[in-house]
Amino acid sequence: MTLAQSRQQCRRIARSNYENFVVASVFLPRRLRQPFFDVYAYCRTADDLADQSPDTASALAGLEGYADQISCIYDGRAVTGIFVALADTIRAFELPRRPFDDLLDAFRQDQSQHRYETMDDLLTYCRRSADPVGRLVLALAGALNETNARLSDLICTGLQLTNFWQDVARDRDIGRVYLPQQSMRDFGVDSEMLHANRTPKPLRDLLKFQCDQTRRYFVDGAELIDRVPSWLARDLSLFVRGGLATLDAIALIDYDVLAKRPIVGKGTQLRLMLASMLRPQLNLVSPQGSDQASVAGAGNSGEAL
């Protein structure tokens, strides 16, 4: 496959997936769009191997193939498919290898570990499954340093935790429980409650606690917005606003995530994008106790921002 063909394949993969990573590309400088698509294609297809392979053996074999391709890139050997374009981007931007390896490690872990005993265990997983993407974005922006990486990790972990609390029912249906087992015991939640048609009160109380804690990641990480190029600041603003709006959507249905999957409506999504474009800086209030932090001007509904 030629470099041009590989780039085309990466663009096709990116544009066929309607996720935040791609939606935010509207703010990207033209010169960075293809590199972002190259990185996205790797993340997306590796994730699909982990989640959509017919069995564990197939998933692990596919992920091992990806690991071999990454080794080839950093060893200067020939690669195929989307890795031709990815190799070009890695060389051009001097992207670090570890985030690529960490993602594959997390996807391998998904094949055997479906529950987490403590919050620390879950956060360790997030450091390899979510945080690497943010670090790659910083590297593409020429803004990767120790402080920025730490702040990016907070935002990325917050986004992944938010997704876990939003998708309790979906994860349950594929045999995964991301609510820490220790926290479940502390709140009197047993596994049977996860199969109820309506979310029992102990589980709602646990979800409220987790959502309140997760807001802190966005509040503490939002400082990064003032430390990066303007185009990336808009992206980060969109991610933080979107994460907080999703937490608001969970609260709006009184944490009854088993009866209905909480979503952020298209109208709100559009307002989030416009707000991020016109006013990327956020005025966030750190949550105290059970109080919730929200973007200034936004209420619990996650509406007008």
N, C-alpha and C positions, 0 to 999 in steps of 0.2 A: 504494500500500500504506500502510495506517495504521501508526502507531507500534506499536500492540498486535499487529497482524498480523506486522510485521517482527520484533518480539521473539519471537513464537511460532516463527517460522521459525528464528531463531538458536538457540533452545532445542532445537528438533528436530534441527538439525545437530549441536549439541554432544552431545546425549544418544544420538545414533546412532553416535558414535565413542568407542571405549573406549581412550582414551589417558591418559597421566599427567596431562595438563592438565585433563581432565574428572574423573578419579578423585580428584584432589586437591581438587576442589570440595566434597568432603564437609566440609572444614575451613572453608569460606568462611562469613562472616556472611551471613545471608539477604539483606541489603540489597545485597551485592556479587555475588550469583550471576548476576543478569541482565546486569550490565555485563561480567562475565567471559565469559559465553556470547556476548555481542555481539562481543567481541574475538576469542574462539576461532573463531566462525563465519567471521570474515574470514580468519584465519590458515589454517584448515582448507580452505576453499573455494579460496583463492588457491593453496595447495599442490597441491590436486587439479587445478586448471587447468594447473599446470606439469607434473604427472606423469601425468595421465590423459587429456589432450587427444589426439585422434587423430593429430595431427602438430604439428610445430614452429610452423607458421604459425598454427594454431588456438590453440595455447598462448599465443603472443605477442600475438595479437589479444585473447584473453580477459584477459590480464594488463594490457594497455593500457586495456581497459575499466575494470578495477579502479583503475588509476592515475587515470583521469578522474573516477571517483566520489570518490576521496580528495581530489582537487583541488577538486571541488564542495563537499565538506564544509568544507574550510578556507577556501574563498572565500565561504561562506555561500549556496551555490546548492542547488537541490533535488536529491535523490538518490532512488534506488529500491531495492527489495528489502531485503536485510540491512543496507544502508547507512543506511536510515532509523533503525534502532535504534542502529547504530554511531555515527551522527552525534550522537544524543542523549547517548550515553555519552561521546563525545569532548568535547562541550561541558560536560557535568556535571563531569567530572574534569580538564578542561583537559589532555587527553593530548597529548603532543608529536607532531608530524607525522613526524619523521624515521624512527622505527621502522617505521611503515607503509610508507614509501617504500623503506627499506632491504630489507625483506622482498621486495618486488616486484622490486627490483634483483637480489637473489640468485636468485629464481625465473627471471628472464630469463636470468641467467648459466647456469643449469642447462640451458637449451635449446642452448647452444653449447659449453660447456666441461665435459668429462667426465673430465678428469684434471688433476692439480695437480703442478707440478714440485717445489716445495719445501714444507716444513711451514709456512713463513711465508705462502705462497700459500693454503694450506688454511685457516689461521687467519684470514686476511683474509676468506675466504668465510664462515667461521663467524660473524664479527662482524656480518655482514649477514643471515645465514640463521637464526641461533639467538639471538644476544644481544638483538635487538630485542624478542623476546617477554618476556624477563625484565625489561627496562626498562619495558614497558607494565604488567606486573604490579606493579612497584614504584610506578608512577604511580597505578594504581588504589588502592593501599594508602596513598597519601600519604607514601611513603617514598623517593621518587626524589631522590637527591643524588649528587654525584660519587663519593664513597667507596662508597656502596651499589651504584651502577651498575657500578663496577669489580669488586666482589665478585660481583655477579650475573652479569656477563659470564663470569667464571671458571667458575661452576657451569653456565651454559648451554652454553658451549663444551665443557666436560667431558662433558655429556650428549650433545652431537652427535657428538663424537669417539668416545665409547663406542658409539653407534649405528653409526658407520662400521665399527668393528672387529668388531662383532657381525654385521654384514650384508655382509661382503665378498662372499659368494656371491650374495646377492640383487642387490647393486649390479652385480656382474659380469654378471648375466643381463640387465640393462637397459643395458649398455654403459658403466657408470660405474666408475671406480677412484679411491677416495679415499685410498689409501695413496700418500704422496708419491713421485714417480718417483725423486727423489734418494735417498730412504731405501731404496727397492727396490734400487737399484744398490749402495748401501753394504752391504746384507745379502745380495747375490748373488741377488736375486729377479727373475725375468723374467716377462713377461706370460703365457707358457705355463703357469707354475706355478699361476696363478689358475684354470686350467681342469681341474686335477687332481681326482680323486675324493676323495683324502685330502690334507690340507695338508702340503706338503713342509717339511722342517726349516728351511730358510732363511726361509720365509714364517712359520713358527711363531716363530722367533727374532725376526723383525721385529714380529710382533703382540705378543709378550711385551714387547718394548721400548716399543712404543706404549702398551700398556695400563698399564705401570708409569709412564710419563710422564703419562698421562691422570689417574691417581690424584691427582697433584699439584694439578690444577685443583680437584678436590673438597675436598682438604685446605685449600688456600689460600682457597677461596671460602666455606668453612663458617662463617667469622667473621660472615657476614651474618645467620645465624640469630639471633644475639644483638642484632641492630640493628633488627629489624623487629617489627611487632605480632605478638602470640602466635599468631593464626590463620595468618599467613603463615610464621611460624617453623616451624609444623608441616608446612606444605606444602614448605618448603625442606628440612626434615629428611627428608621422604619422598623428595624428588628426589635428594638426596645419597646417602641409604641405597640407593635403587634403582640409582643409577649405579654405586656401589661393588659392589653385589650382582651387577650384570650383568658387571662386570669380573671378579669372582670366578667367575661362571659360565663365562666364556671360559677362565679359567685351569683350571677343574675338568676341562674336556675337552682339556686340554693344547694349547689354541689351535688345535685342529683344526676351524676354522670352515667349511671346505669340505665336510666329511663330515656335519656336524650343526650346525644353528643353535643357539647357546647361549641358554638362556632362564632366567628366574627363575621358579620354580614358584609356583603359587597359594598354597600354604601359606606360603612365604617372603614373598610379597607381603602376605599378611594380617598376618604378624608385623611386617613393615616398617611397615605402617600403624598398628598398635597401638603399636609402639615410638615412632613419630613423634608420636602423639597423647599418650602418657603421659610421654615423655621426649624432647622435641625436641632438646635440646642433645646434641652429639656430642663424643666424646673421640677425636680423630683424631691419629694419629702420622704425622709427615711421613716419606715414604719416603727412605731413604738408599741411594744406589747402586741395587742390584737389589732391595732390600727392598721389600715392599709395605705400603702403608698400609691399614688397615682400621678399621671402626668397633669401638670397644672391645667385647669380648665376642663378636666375630664371627670366624670362621675363614675360610680360603680358599674354603670351600664356599658362602659367601654365605647360610648358613642363619641360625640363631637370632641375632637382634639385640635 
